[in-house]
């Protein structure tokens, strides 16, 4: 059975039981109250009749009923009672609505209290049927009990009188039941909408799947509501935060991550991707997106964190492969041309010229490679520079490294991948600049220094330079004058420099070249 049907049946059944029970209880209470009031009324009438001197005097006459019957009927009609019966101590009637029954004994068996001197209210079956009766003793002038008065209201008539009130209770109960049923249907439909039509078993299965997925992924995941309270944190996130067994659910996210931008994402409703930050003692790459409801209103936000070192290890491996691939391609292209040239010289008999070219090329590559090995200790940076050298040969761009360059004193704690990002993108931008400007004798120069307390990286090119009108947007993510899907190089450089607590500058030199300088403290 579907959840919606179950909710409707259960709620309707509960409403029916409650309303039916209350209706029955209320009807019984109402009927008992009416009977009690009628009993008091009957007792009052019987008491008034029993103290009438006319009845006392009539008991001493030879024919008491002659005086009692007319007066009793007169009182009965005025009070609305169904009967007023006056009898002696033996229960013989002196009055009755049906004259033929005068002289017969009273029935019902409830005269004992009245004849013992105690007025009473009873419910018994008399000669006219079931009735609520009030009975009072009649005393003579000496205080002796000489008879009794019984005033009765028939039960059937009472039920007929209170039936309209019972009908109202039934109608009100029915209307309430219908409204309750309608409310149950609406609630059931609301629950169905809230659960997207899923059944409890499906919801339970999805919850287990979600929990398993969150624990299986290697990214840390933290979700917060609109108030900034943490609603979800997987095991990886807890490990990054080093909280141990502490439960973060329900706590404000600022207590766990003081430098979080999740609250800013909730306020702005804008996504944030690939932002570097520190989570606990772990450097991570963070992505943040707002959570929207059906009305496109922000109701929270979720952030994912990936260990930056893991990403950089992958990037390093990819960069090495890419650099090696580009170097081979450039060398293959370049040396194929050289081989064609040497082959042509040999065919022309110019053996000395062919030998000179072979010697020159061998010396250039050997010198550059040996220089890198002697002055650059880091293999990633050295491999990058050799790859850029080969690339520059392919592009017919001179690539010169300052003979005073020295880069061996790099702190172990410094992230080499960030240095690769800075140097690689600066050289690429410089080569793009000289190619775009079609400079005469295009050249890119690089200088690396680790003397003192700082690392200094300088990249210079003789391209067209940077227009002043775009200088303030130079490091903005996605900004480029080269077309779509560009504009990430300087942004990545700026981001890497900031992570290393360094600074980046650029200037147009007197020699009409563009010089980028990066200064990074060793500590």
C-alpha positions in Angstrom: 0.0 0.0 0.0 1.3 3.4 -0.9 2.3 6.0 1.7 -0.3 8.5 0.6 -3.1 5.8 0.9 -1.8 4.8 4.3 -1.7 8.3 5.6 -5.3 9.0 4.4 -6.7 5.8 5.9 -4.9 6.1 9.3 -5.7 9.8 9.7 -9.3 9.3 8.6 -9.7 6.4 11.0 -8.3 8.3 13.9 -10.5 11.3 13.1 -13.6 9.1 12.8 -12.9 7.3 16.1 -12.3 10.5 18.0 -15.3 12.3 16.5 -17.6 9.3 17.0 -16.4 8.8 20.6 -16.9 12.5 21.4 -20.3 12.6 19.7 -21.5 9.5 21.7 -20.1 10.9 25.0 -21.6 14.3 24.3 -25.0 12.9 23.5 -25.0 10.8 26.6 -23.9 13.7 28.7 -26.6 15.9 27.1 -29.3 13.2 27.6 -28.2 12.7 31.3 -28.3 16.4 31.9 -31.8 16.8 30.4 -33.1 13.8 32.4 -31.5 15.3 35.6 -33.1 18.6 34.9 -36.5 17.0 34.2 -36.1 14.9 37.4 -35.5 18.0 39.4 -38.5 19.6 37.8 -40.7 16.6 38.5 -39.5 16.6 42.1 -40.3 20.3 42.5 -43.8 19.8 41.2 -44.4 16.8 43.4 -43.1 18.7 46.5 -45.4 21.6 45.7 -48.4 19.3 45.3 -47.6 17.3 48.4 -47.7 20.4 50.6 -51.0 21.7 49.3 -53.6 21.8 52.2 -56.2 20.7 49.7 -54.6 17.3 49.4 -54.2 16.9 53.1 -57.8 17.7 53.8 -59.0 15.5 50.9 -57.3 12.4 52.5 -59.6 12.8 55.5 -62.7 12.8 53.3 -64.7 9.7 52.2 -63.8 10.1 48.5 -60.3 11.8 48.3 -60.1 11.4 44.5 -63.1 13.6 44.0 -61.1 16.6 45.2 -57.6 15.4 44.2 -58.2 14.3 40.6 -59.4 17.7 39.2 -56.6 19.7 40.9 -53.9 17.2 39.9 -54.9 17.3 36.3 -55.0 21.1 36.4 -51.5 21.2 37.7 -50.3 18.5 35.3 -51.5 20.5 32.3 -49.9 23.7 33.6 -46.5 22.1 34.3 -46.3 19.9 31.2 -45.9 16.7 33.2 -47.2 13.5 31.6 -48.9 12.4 34.7 -49.4 13.4 38.4 -50.4 10.4 40.5 -51.5 10.8 44.1 -51.7 7.7 46.2 -52.1 6.6 49.8 -49.7 4.7 52.0 -50.8 1.4 50.4 -50.1 2.9 46.9 -53.8 3.1 45.9 -54.2 5.9 43.3 -56.4 8.9 44.0 -55.5 10.6 40.7 -54.4 9.5 37.3 -54.5 10.9 33.8 -56.6 7.9 32.9 -59.6 8.0 35.2 -60.3 4.2 34.8 -57.0 3.5 36.6 -58.0 5.5 39.7 -58.3 3.1 42.6 -55.7 0.7 41.3 -52.3 0.3 42.8 -49.4 2.3 41.6 -46.7 0.4 39.7 -43.0 0.8 39.3 -41.8 -0.3 42.8 -40.1 2.9 43.6 -42.3 4.3 46.4 -40.2 3.1 49.3 -38.1 6.3 49.8 -41.1 8.6 49.5 -43.2 6.6 52.0 -40.2 6.6 54.4 -40.2 10.4 54.2 -37.4 11.0 51.7 -38.2 12.7 48.4 -36.6 10.9 45.4 -36.0 11.1 41.7 -36.3 7.7 40.0 -36.5 6.3 36.5 -38.9 3.4 36.3 -41.6 1.9 34.2 -45.1 2.8 35.2 -48.6 2.1 33.7 -47.9 4.6 31.0 -44.4 3.4 30.2 -40.8 4.3 31.2 -40.6 7.7 32.8 -38.4 10.0 35.0 -40.4 10.5 38.2 -40.2 12.8 41.1 -41.8 11.5 44.4 -42.6 13.4 47.6 -44.4 12.2 50.7 -47.7 13.8 51.9 -47.9 14.5 55.6 -50.9 15.4 57.7 -51.1 18.2 60.2 -49.4 15.9 62.8 -46.4 15.3 60.4 -47.4 11.7 59.8 -47.0 10.3 56.2 -50.4 9.6 54.8 -49.6 9.2 51.1 -47.3 10.3 48.3 -47.3 12.3 45.0 -45.6 11.0 41.9 -44.9 13.4 39.0 -43.6 11.7 35.8 -42.2 12.7 32.4 -42.2 9.8 29.9 -38.8 8.8 28.7 -40.0 8.3 25.1 -41.2 11.9 25.0 -38.0 13.1 26.5 -36.0 11.3 23.7 -38.3 12.9 21.1 -37.7 16.3 22.7 -33.9 16.0 22.7 -33.6 14.3 19.2 -33.2 17.7 17.4 -30.2 18.4 19.6 -28.8 15.0 18.9 -29.3 15.5 15.2 -27.3 18.8 15.4 -24.5 16.9 17.1 -24.5 14.2 14.4 -24.5 16.9 11.7 -21.6 18.8 13.3 -19.7 15.5 13.8 -20.3 14.5 10.1 -19.1 17.9 8.9 -16.1 17.7 11.1 -15.3 14.3 9.8 -15.6 15.5 6.2 -13.3 18.4 6.9 -10.8 16.1 8.7 -10.9 13.7 5.7 -10.2 16.6 3.4 -7.4 17.8 5.6 -6.0 14.3 5.7 -6.0 14.1 1.9 -4.3 17.5 1.6 -1.6 16.5 4.2 -1.0 13.2 2.4 -0.6 15.0 -0.9 1.7 17.5 0.7 3.8 14.7 2.1 3.9 13.1 -1.4 5.1 16.4 -2.9 7.7 16.9 -0.2 9.1 13.4 -0.8 8.9 13.8 -4.6 6.5 10.8 -4.8 8.9 8.4 -3.2 7.8 5.7 -0.8 9.4 5.2 2.6 11.5 2.2 1.4 12.7 4.2 -1.5 13.6 7.1 0.7 15.4 4.8 3.1 17.3 3.3 0.2 18.3 6.7 -1.1 19.5 7.8 2.3 21.7 4.7 2.6 23.0 5.2 -0.9 23.7 8.9 -0.2 25.5 8.0 3.0 27.6 5.3 1.2 28.4 7.7 -1.7 29.4 10.5 0.7 31.7 8.2 2.6 33.1 6.6 -0.6 34.2 9.8 -2.3 37.6 11.2 -1.4 36.4 14.8 -1.3 35.3 16.4 1.9 31.6 17.5 1.8 30.0 20.0 4.2 26.4 21.4 3.8 24.8 24.2 5.8 21.3 25.6 6.1 20.3 29.3 5.6 21.3 30.1 9.2 24.8 28.7 8.7 24.2 25.5 10.8 26.0 22.4 9.6 23.5 19.8 8.3 25.9 17.4 6.7 29.6 16.5 7.0 31.2 13.4 5.6 34.0 11.4 7.1 36.6 12.9 4.8 35.7 16.5 5.8 35.9 15.5 9.5 39.4 14.1 8.9 40.5 17.3 7.2 39.1 19.4 10.1 40.8 16.9 12.6 37.7 17.0 14.8 38.0 13.3 15.9 34.7 12.0 17.1 33.1 15.4 17.6 29.7 15.8 16.0 29.4 19.0 14.0 25.8 18.6 13.0 23.7 21.5 14.2 26.8 23.7 15.0 27.5 27.0 13.2 29.9 26.5 10.4 32.1 29.4 11.5 33.0 27.4 14.6 34.4 24.6 12.5 35.7 26.7 9.6 36.4 30.3 10.6 37.6 31.3 7.1 34.7 29.7 5.2 32.8 31.6 2.4 29.7 29.5 2.6 27.7 32.3 4.3 28.8 34.6 1.4 27.6 32.1 -1.1 24.2 32.0 0.7 24.0 35.8 0.7 25.0 36.2 -3.0 23.6 33.0 -4.4 26.6 32.7 -6.7 28.8 29.6 -7.3 32.5 29.6 -6.4 34.8 27.1 -8.1 38.4 26.0 -7.6 39.2 28.3 -4.7 42.3 27.6 -2.6 41.9 27.7 1.2 43.1 26.0 4.3 40.8 23.5 6.1 42.2 22.7 9.5 45.9 21.9 8.7 45.1 20.8 5.2 45.5 22.9 2.0 42.5 22.2 -0.2 40.7 23.3 -3.4 37.2 24.3 -2.5 34.0 24.4 -4.6 30.9 26.1 -3.2 27.4 26.2 -4.6 24.1 27.5 -3.2 21.1 25.1 -2.5 17.8 26.4 -4.0 14.2 25.4 -3.3 11.4 25.0 -5.8 11.0 28.8 -5.8 14.6 29.5 -6.6 15.2 30.8 -3.1 18.5 30.1 -1.4 18.0 27.7 1.5 21.6 26.7 2.2 24.9 25.9 0.6 27.2 23.0 0.1 31.0 22.9 -0.2 33.4 20.2 -1.4 37.1 20.1 -0.5 39.8 18.2 -2.4 43.3 17.8 -0.9 45.4 20.2 -3.0 48.5 18.0 -2.7 46.6 15.2 -4.4 45.5 17.4 -7.2 49.0 18.8 -7.6 50.6 15.4 -7.7 48.3 14.6 -10.6 49.1 17.9 -12.2 52.8 17.3 -11.8 52.5 13.9 -13.5 50.4 15.4 -16.3 52.7 18.4 -16.7 55.8 16.1 -16.9 54.1 13.9 -19.6 52.9 17.0 -21.5 56.2 18.7 -21.3 58.0 15.5 -22.4 55.5 15.1 -25.2 55.9 18.7 -26.4 59.7 18.5 -26.2 59.7 15.4 -28.3 57.4 16.8 -30.8 59.4 20.1 -31.0 62.7 18.2 -31.3 61.2 15.8 -33.9 60.0 18.8 -36.0 63.2 20.8 -35.6 65.6 17.9 -36.2 63.7 16.7 -39.2 64.4 20.0 -40.8 68.0 19.9 -39.8 68.4 16.4 -41.2 66.9 17.5 -44.5 69.4 20.4 -44.5 72.4 18.1 -43.7 71.2 15.6 -46.3 71.0 18.3 -49.0 74.5 19.6 -48.1 76.0 16.1 -48.3 74.3 15.6 -51.7 75.9 18.8 -52.8 79.3 17.7 -51.6 79.4 20.5 -48.9 80.8 18.2 -46.3 82.4 20.9 -44.1 79.2 22.9 -43.9 77.3 19.8 -42.9 79.8 19.0 -40.2 79.6 22.6 -38.9 75.8 22.5 -38.6 76.0 19.1 -36.7 78.6 20.5 -34.3 76.7 23.7 -33.7 73.4 22.0 -32.9 75.1 19.5 -30.7 76.9 22.2 -28.8 73.7 24.4 -28.3 71.6 21.6 -26.9 74.4 20.2 -24.8 75.3 23.6 -23.4 71.7 24.4 -22.4 71.1 21.0 -20.9 74.3 21.1 -19.0 73.6 24.6 -17.7 70.2 23.5 -16.4 71.7 20.5 -14.7 74.4 22.7 -13.0 72.2 25.7 -11.9 68.7 24.3 -11.5 68.4 21.6 -8.8 64.7 20.9 -9.1 63.9 18.3 -11.9 60.4 19.7 -12.5 61.6 23.2 -13.1 64.6 22.0 -15.1 62.4 19.7 -17.3 60.0 22.6 -17.8 62.8 25.0 -19.0 64.2 22.4 -21.4 60.7 21.8 -22.8 60.2 25.6 -23.3 63.6 25.8 -25.0 62.6 23.1 -27.5 59.2 24.8 -28.0 60.9 28.2 -28.7 63.1 26.6 -31.4 59.9 25.3 -33.0 58.3 28.8 -32.9 61.5 30.5 -34.1 61.7 32.5 -30.9 65.0 32.9 -29.1 64.8 31.6 -25.6 67.7 32.9 -23.4 68.4 32.1 -19.8 70.5 34.5 -17.7 73.9 33.0 -17.2 73.8 34.2 -13.6 70.6 32.2 -12.9 70.8 30.0 -9.9 67.9 28.1 -8.3 69.1 25.4 -5.9 68.2 26.9 -2.5 64.5 26.1 -2.5 62.9 25.4 0.9 61.5 21.8 1.2 58.2 23.2 2.5 57.7 25.3 -0.7 55.3 23.8 -3.2 57.2 23.1 -6.4 54.1 22.8 -8.4 53.3 26.4 -7.7 56.7 27.4 -9.0 56.1 25.4 -12.1 52.8 27.1 -12.6 54.3 30.6 -12.2 57.4 30.0 -14.5 55.5 28.0 -17.2 52.7 30.5 -17.6 55.0 33.5 -17.6 57.1 32.0 -20.4 54.0 30.9 -22.4 52.6 34.4 -22.1 55.9 36.0 -23.2 56.1 33.7 -26.2 52.5 34.4 -27.1 53.2 38.2 -26.8 56.2 38.1 -29.2 54.4 35.9 -31.7 51.3 38.1 -31.7 53.3 41.3 -32.1 55.4 39.8 -34.8 58.5 41.4 -33.3 61.7 41.5 -35.2 64.1 39.0 -33.8 61.6 37.8 -31.1 63.3 36.8 -27.8 62.1 35.7 -24.4 64.6 36.0 -21.5 64.3 34.4 -18.1 66.3 34.9 -14.9 66.1 32.9 -11.8 67.7 33.8 -8.4 67.7 32.2 -5.0 70.3 34.5 -3.3 69.3 36.0 0.0 66.0 35.4 1.7 63.9 35.5 -1.5 63.3 33.7 -4.8 63.3 36.1 -7.7 61.8 35.1 -11.1 62.1 37.5 -14.0 60.6 36.9 -17.5 61.2 39.5 -20.2 60.0 39.7 -23.8 60.2 42.2 -26.7 56.5 41.9 -27.6 54.0 44.7 -27.9 53.5 45.2 -24.2 50.3 45.6 -22.1 47.8 48.4 -23.0 47.2 50.8 -20.0 43.4 50.5 -20.3 43.4 46.8 -19.4 46.2 46.9 -16.8 43.7 46.8 -13.8 42.0 43.7 -15.3 45.2 41.8 -16.0 44.8 39.2 -13.3 41.1 38.8 -13.5 39.9 35.2 -14.1 38.8 34.6 -17.7 39.9 38.1 -18.9 41.8 37.9 -22.2 42.3 39.9 -25.4 43.0 36.7 -27.3 39.4 35.4 -27.6 37.2 32.9 -25.7 38.4 30.1 -23.4 41.5 32.2 -22.6 42.5 34.4 -19.7 43.5 31.8 -17.1 47.4 32.1 -17.2 47.9 35.3 -15.3 45.0 34.4 -13.0 46.7 31.1 -12.0 50.0 32.9 -11.7 48.5 35.5 -9.3 46.8 32.8 -7.3 50.0 30.8 -6.9 52.0 33.8 -5.9 49.4 34.7 -3.2 49.5 31.2 -1.8 53.3 31.5 -1.5 52.9 34.9 0.1 54.8 36.5 -2.7 54.4 39.6 -5.0 54.2 40.0 -8.8 55.0 43.2 -10.7 55.4 44.1 -14.4 56.9 47.1 -16.2 57.7 48.4 -19.6 61.5 48.9 -19.6 63.6 51.5 -21.3 64.6 48.9 -23.8 60.9 48.8 -24.9 60.4 45.3 -23.4 57.9 43.9 -21.0 59.3 42.6 -17.7 57.4 40.5 -15.2 59.0 40.1 -11.8 57.9 37.6 -9.1 59.4 37.8 -5.6 58.7 34.9 -3.2 60.0 34.8 0.4 61.8 31.6 1.4 60.2 31.6 4.8 
